[in-house]
Amino acid sequence: MAKSSAKKMREKLVREGRRNPEENRGIYALSDLRTRKTKTKEEVLRKQKHKGRLSKSYDEDNRPIFLL
């Protein structure tokens, strides 16, 4: 695969003893800062696992108990 002209210039600067411009990049240059719009598979499975655990309490006859 061919090299880009920008990569050739960076390699030339390194060969000449100058600082590599790739080292000037900030800490956020390689991180993914996009916000997720949908839930991951793990989050969906966790929701299914815990679904109904905090629901209303029932007595022995499977009738809901209402406290007034």
A tleap script that builds the chain and sets N, CA, C and O, in Angstrom:
source leaprc.protein.ff14SB
mol = sequence {
  NMET ALA LYS SER SER ALA LYS LYS MET ARG
  GLU LYS LEU VAL ARG GLU GLY ARG ARG ASN
  PRO GLU GLU ASN ARG GLY ILE TYR ALA LEU
  SER ASP LEU ARG THR ARG LYS THR LYS THR
  LYS GLU GLU VAL LEU ARG LYS GLN LYS HIE
  LYS GLY ARG LEU SER LYS SER TYR ASP GLU
  ASP ASN ARG PRO ILE PHE LEU CLEU
}
set mol.1.N position { 0.843 -1.170 0.000 }
set mol.1.CA position { 0.000 0.000 0.000 }
set mol.1.C position { 0.892 1.240 0.000 }
set mol.1.O position { 1.951 1.251 0.628 }
set mol.2.N position { 0.463 2.266 -0.698 }
set mol.2.CA position { 1.260 3.482 -0.845 }
set mol.2.C position { 1.191 4.339 0.419 }
set mol.2.O position { 0.212 4.299 1.164 }
set mol.3.N position { 2.253 5.114 0.639 }
set mol.3.CA position { 2.295 6.021 1.784 }
set mol.3.C position { 1.710 7.370 1.378 }
set mol.3.O position { 1.850 7.802 0.234 }
set mol.4.N position { 1.065 8.016 2.314 }
set mol.4.CA position { 0.537 9.352 2.035 }
set mol.4.C position { 1.681 10.358 2.078 }
set mol.4.O position { 2.746 10.095 2.637 }
set mol.5.N position { 1.437 11.494 1.484 }
set mol.5.CA position { 2.494 12.514 1.470 }
set mol.5.C position { 2.737 13.060 2.878 }
set mol.5.O position { 3.862 13.431 3.214 }
set mol.6.N position { 1.682 13.110 3.702 }
set mol.6.CA position { 1.857 13.600 5.069 }
set mol.6.C position { 2.728 12.642 5.871 }
set mol.6.O position { 3.566 13.073 6.663 }
set mol.7.N position { 2.528 11.333 5.664 }
set mol.7.CA position { 3.338 10.351 6.383 }
set mol.7.C position { 4.791 10.418 5.925 }
set mol.7.O position { 5.707 10.263 6.732 }
set mol.8.N position { 5.001 10.649 4.630 }
set mol.8.CA position { 6.369 10.783 4.122 }
set mol.8.C position { 7.070 11.988 4.759 }
set mol.8.O position { 8.246 11.913 5.114 }
set mol.9.N position { 6.331 13.108 4.902 }
set mol.9.CA position { 6.935 14.295 5.513 }
set mol.9.C position { 7.258 14.048 6.983 }
set mol.9.O position { 8.289 14.508 7.474 }
set mol.10.N position { 6.372 13.315 7.704 }
set mol.10.CA position { 6.647 13.001 9.113 }
set mol.10.C position { 7.893 12.129 9.240 }
set mol.10.O position { 8.735 12.364 10.107 }
set mol.11.N position { 8.007 11.132 8.381 }
set mol.11.CA position { 9.188 10.255 8.434 }
set mol.11.C position { 10.461 11.024 8.098 }
set mol.11.O position { 11.516 10.751 8.668 }
set mol.12.N position { 10.371 11.984 7.178 }
set mol.12.CA position { 11.535 12.795 6.825 }
set mol.12.C position { 11.983 13.643 8.013 }
set mol.12.O position { 13.180 13.770 8.272 }
set mol.13.N position { 11.010 14.230 8.745 }
set mol.13.CA position { 11.364 15.030 9.921 }
set mol.13.C position { 12.060 14.176 10.978 }
set mol.13.O position { 13.015 14.629 11.611 }
set mol.14.N position { 11.587 12.942 11.173 }
set mol.14.CA position { 12.209 12.051 12.161 }
set mol.14.C position { 13.622 11.687 11.717 }
set mol.14.O position { 14.542 11.652 12.534 }
set mol.15.N position { 13.794 11.417 10.432 }
set mol.15.CA position { 15.131 11.082 9.919 }
set mol.15.C position { 16.111 12.236 10.102 }
set mol.15.O position { 17.299 12.023 10.346 }
set mol.16.N position { 15.599 13.463 9.980 }
set mol.16.CA position { 16.467 14.635 10.120 }
set mol.16.C position { 16.734 14.989 11.577 }
set mol.16.O position { 17.490 15.917 11.863 }
set mol.17.N position { 16.116 14.253 12.500 }
set mol.17.CA position { 16.381 14.486 13.905 }
set mol.17.C position { 15.397 15.428 14.582 }
set mol.17.O position { 15.593 15.793 15.742 }
set mol.18.N position { 14.369 15.817 13.895 }
set mol.18.CA position { 13.370 16.693 14.495 }
set mol.18.C position { 12.318 15.858 15.223 }
set mol.18.O position { 12.287 14.631 15.128 }
set mol.19.N position { 11.466 16.566 15.949 }
set mol.19.CA position { 10.425 15.887 16.721 }
set mol.19.C position { 9.329 15.366 15.793 }
set mol.19.O position { 8.923 16.032 14.840 }
set mol.20.N position { 8.863 14.151 16.102 }
set mol.20.CA position { 7.786 13.547 15.344 }
set mol.20.C position { 6.476 14.267 15.687 }
set mol.20.O position { 6.120 14.331 16.864 }
set mol.21.N position { 5.747 14.810 14.703 }
set mol.21.CA position { 4.498 15.526 14.994 }
set mol.21.C position { 3.420 14.633 15.630 }
set mol.21.O position { 2.505 15.150 16.271 }
set mol.22.N position { 3.507 13.330 15.469 }
set mol.22.CA position { 2.537 12.429 16.094 }
set mol.22.C position { 2.630 12.493 17.616 }
set mol.22.O position { 1.644 12.224 18.303 }
set mol.23.N position { 3.786 12.840 18.147 }
set mol.23.CA position { 3.964 12.928 19.593 }
set mol.23.C position { 3.358 14.207 20.164 }
set mol.23.O position { 3.209 14.324 21.381 }
set mol.24.N position { 3.007 15.165 19.314 }
set mol.24.CA position { 2.398 16.414 19.768 }
set mol.24.C position { 0.896 16.280 19.993 }
set mol.24.O position { 0.269 17.187 20.541 }
set mol.25.N position { 0.323 15.176 19.582 }
set mol.25.CA position { -1.118 15.001 19.699 }
set mol.25.C position { -1.526 14.882 21.161 }
set mol.25.O position { -0.792 14.331 21.982 }
set mol.26.N position { -2.697 15.403 21.471 }
set mol.26.CA position { -3.195 15.373 22.841 }
set mol.26.C position { -3.684 13.995 23.239 }
set mol.26.O position { -3.679 13.063 22.435 }
set mol.27.N position { -4.109 13.877 24.495 }
set mol.27.CA position { -4.547 12.582 25.004 }
set mol.27.C position { -5.904 12.190 24.437 }
set mol.27.O position { -6.269 11.014 24.465 }
set mol.28.N position { -6.664 13.168 23.918 }
set mol.28.CA position { -7.990 12.868 23.390 }
set mol.28.C position { -7.965 12.540 21.905 }
set mol.28.O position { -9.014 12.262 21.323 }
set mol.29.N position { -6.809 12.564 21.289 }
set mol.29.CA position { -6.736 12.342 19.851 }
set mol.29.C position { -7.110 10.910 19.481 }
set mol.29.O position { -7.698 10.684 18.423 }
set mol.30.N position { -6.784 9.946 20.328 }
set mol.30.CA position { -7.039 8.551 19.998 }
set mol.30.C position { -8.280 8.002 20.677 }
set mol.30.O position { -8.660 6.858 20.425 }
set mol.31.N position { -8.915 8.781 21.525 }
set mol.31.CA position { -10.081 8.280 22.252 }
set mol.31.C position { -11.356 8.541 21.459 }
set mol.31.O position { -11.430 9.464 20.647 }
set mol.32.N position { -12.336 7.717 21.712 }
set mol.32.CA position { -13.623 7.840 21.046 }
set mol.32.C position { -14.552 8.639 21.949 }
set mol.32.O position { -14.967 8.141 22.995 }
set mol.33.N position { -14.886 9.861 21.570 }
set mol.33.CA position { -15.681 10.743 22.407 }
set mol.33.C position { -17.146 10.794 21.966 }
set mol.33.O position { -17.905 11.645 22.430 }
set mol.34.N position { -17.540 9.890 21.078 }
set mol.34.CA position { -18.928 9.882 20.626 }
set mol.34.C position { -19.826 9.315 21.715 }
set mol.34.O position { -19.422 8.433 22.472 }
set mol.35.N position { -21.025 9.822 21.782 }
set mol.35.CA position { -22.004 9.360 22.751 }
set mol.35.C position { -22.803 8.224 22.134 }
set mol.35.O position { -23.253 8.315 20.991 }
set mol.36.N position { -22.975 7.149 22.903 }
set mol.36.CA position { -23.760 6.024 22.404 }
set mol.36.C position { -25.234 6.385 22.407 }
set mol.36.O position { -25.715 7.042 23.330 }
set mol.37.N position { -25.943 5.964 21.391 }
set mol.37.CA position { -27.369 6.230 21.294 }
set mol.37.C position { -28.181 5.003 21.686 }
set mol.37.O position { -29.314 5.149 22.145 }
set mol.38.N position { -27.647 3.818 21.524 }
set mol.38.CA position { -28.380 2.598 21.854 }
set mol.38.C position { -27.647 1.854 22.960 }
set mol.38.O position { -26.456 2.073 23.185 }
set mol.39.N position { -28.362 0.977 23.646 }
set mol.39.CA position { -27.765 0.211 24.724 }
set mol.39.C position { -26.921 -0.923 24.152 }
set mol.39.O position { -27.199 -1.440 23.070 }
set mol.40.N position { -25.901 -1.294 24.889 }
set mol.40.CA position { -25.073 -2.413 24.477 }
set mol.40.C position { -25.769 -3.718 24.828 }
set mol.40.O position { -26.761 -3.727 25.556 }
set mol.41.N position { -25.249 -4.804 24.312 }
set mol.41.CA position { -25.842 -6.113 24.587 }
set mol.41.C position { -25.786 -6.412 26.085 }
set mol.41.O position { -26.724 -6.979 26.645 }
set mol.42.N position { -24.686 -6.030 26.730 }
set mol.42.CA position { -24.533 -6.270 28.162 }
set mol.42.C position { -25.600 -5.526 28.968 }
set mol.42.O position { -26.155 -6.076 29.920 }
set mol.43.N position { -25.885 -4.286 28.590 }
set mol.43.CA position { -26.893 -3.517 29.307 }
set mol.43.C position { -28.284 -4.101 29.124 }
set mol.43.O position { -29.083 -4.106 30.061 }
set mol.44.N position { -28.584 -4.598 27.917 }
set mol.44.CA position { -29.889 -5.213 27.663 }
set mol.44.C position { -30.042 -6.482 28.486 }
set mol.44.O position { -31.099 -6.717 29.071 }
set mol.45.N position { -28.996 -7.302 28.536 }
set mol.45.CA position { -29.065 -8.541 29.315 }
set mol.45.C position { -29.193 -8.252 30.802 }
set mol.45.O position { -29.916 -8.961 31.503 }
set mol.46.N position { -28.508 -7.224 31.301 }
set mol.46.CA position { -28.597 -6.866 32.705 }
set mol.46.C position { -30.011 -6.405 33.055 }
set mol.46.O position { -30.513 -6.699 34.140 }
set mol.47.N position { -30.651 -5.682 32.134 }
set mol.47.CA position { -32.013 -5.222 32.375 }
set mol.47.C position { -32.973 -6.410 32.436 }
set mol.47.O position { -33.879 -6.428 33.269 }
set mol.48.N position { -32.785 -7.392 31.569 }
set mol.48.CA position { -33.643 -8.575 31.581 }
set mol.48.C position { -33.425 -9.392 32.840 }
set mol.48.O position { -34.374 -9.954 33.386 }
set mol.49.N position { -32.189 -9.466 33.308 }
set mol.49.CA position { -31.865 -10.260 34.495 }
set mol.49.C position { -32.541 -9.696 35.733 }
set mol.49.O position { -33.030 -10.452 36.571 }
set mol.50.N position { -32.573 -8.384 35.856 }
set mol.50.CA position { -33.101 -7.739 37.051 }
set mol.50.C position { -34.543 -7.260 36.878 }
set mol.50.O position { -35.080 -6.566 37.741 }
set mol.51.N position { -35.159 -7.631 35.771 }
set mol.51.CA position { -36.513 -7.158 35.503 }
set mol.51.C position { -37.491 -7.767 36.500 }
set mol.51.O position { -37.510 -8.984 36.684 }
set mol.52.N position { -38.290 -6.944 37.136 }
set mol.52.CA position { -39.320 -7.419 38.041 }
set mol.52.C position { -38.867 -7.657 39.464 }
set mol.52.O position { -39.671 -8.092 40.288 }
set mol.53.N position { -37.631 -7.393 39.783 }
set mol.53.CA position { -37.157 -7.636 41.144 }
set mol.53.C position { -37.668 -6.604 42.129 }
set mol.53.O position { -37.801 -6.892 43.318 }
set mol.54.N position { -37.953 -5.416 41.650 }
set mol.54.CA position { -38.411 -4.350 42.532 }
set mol.54.C position { -39.912 -4.123 42.373 }
set mol.54.O position { -40.417 -3.042 42.672 }
set mol.55.N position { -40.616 -5.144 41.904 }
set mol.55.CA position { -42.048 -4.981 41.698 }
set mol.55.C position { -42.788 -5.081 43.025 }
set mol.55.O position { -42.170 -5.265 44.074 }
set mol.56.N position { -44.114 -4.961 42.978 }
set mol.56.CA position { -44.936 -4.995 44.182 }
set mol.56.C position { -44.835 -6.351 44.859 }
set mol.56.O position { -44.628 -7.370 44.200 }
set mol.57.N position { -44.980 -6.358 46.151 }
set mol.57.CA position { -44.910 -7.615 46.883 }
set mol.57.C position { -46.262 -8.321 46.820 }
set mol.57.O position { -47.299 -7.663 46.737 }
set mol.58.N position { -46.262 -9.632 46.858 }
set mol.58.CA position { -47.468 -10.441 46.789 }
set mol.58.C position { -47.562 -11.339 48.020 }
set mol.58.O position { -46.546 -11.722 48.600 }
set mol.59.N position { -48.777 -11.667 48.405 }
set mol.59.CA position { -48.946 -12.582 49.533 }
set mol.59.C position { -48.962 -14.016 49.010 }
set mol.59.O position { -48.651 -14.254 47.842 }
set mol.60.N position { -49.319 -14.967 49.861 }
set mol.60.CA position { -49.247 -16.379 49.497 }
set mol.60.C position { -50.230 -16.752 48.389 }
set mol.60.O position { -49.970 -17.692 47.638 }
set mol.61.N position { -51.335 -16.050 48.268 }
set mol.61.CA position { -52.355 -16.371 47.269 }
set mol.61.C position { -52.125 -15.641 45.948 }
set mol.61.O position { -53.021 -15.602 45.104 }
set mol.62.N position { -50.958 -15.072 45.758 }
set mol.62.CA position { -50.600 -14.315 44.559 }
set mol.62.C position { -51.506 -13.108 44.344 }
set mol.62.O position { -51.743 -12.686 43.212 }
set mol.63.N position { -52.006 -12.565 45.442 }
set mol.63.CA position { -52.776 -11.328 45.373 }
set mol.63.C position { -51.880 -10.183 45.818 }
set mol.63.O position { -51.141 -10.316 46.794 }
set mol.64.N position { -51.937 -9.083 45.125 }
set mol.64.CA position { -51.099 -7.960 45.561 }
set mol.64.C position { -51.545 -7.421 46.901 }
set mol.64.O position { -52.738 -7.398 47.207 }
set mol.65.N position { -50.593 -6.989 47.694 }
set mol.65.CA position { -50.859 -6.402 49.006 }
set mol.65.C position { -50.802 -4.886 48.856 }
set mol.65.O position { -49.795 -4.336 48.409 }
set mol.66.N position { -51.876 -4.224 49.226 }
set mol.66.CA position { -51.908 -2.772 49.184 }
set mol.66.C position { -51.945 -2.234 50.602 }
set mol.66.O position { -52.832 -2.574 51.385 }
set mol.67.N position { -50.996 -1.410 50.917 }
set mol.67.CA position { -50.927 -0.822 52.254 }
set mol.67.C position { -51.465 0.594 52.199 }
set mol.67.O position { -51.070 1.387 51.344 }
set mol.68.N position { -52.359 0.904 53.106 }
set mol.68.CA position { -52.921 2.256 53.138 }
set mol.68.C position { -52.404 3.010 54.321 }
set mol.68.O position { -52.765 4.171 54.519 }
savepdb mol mol.pdb
quit
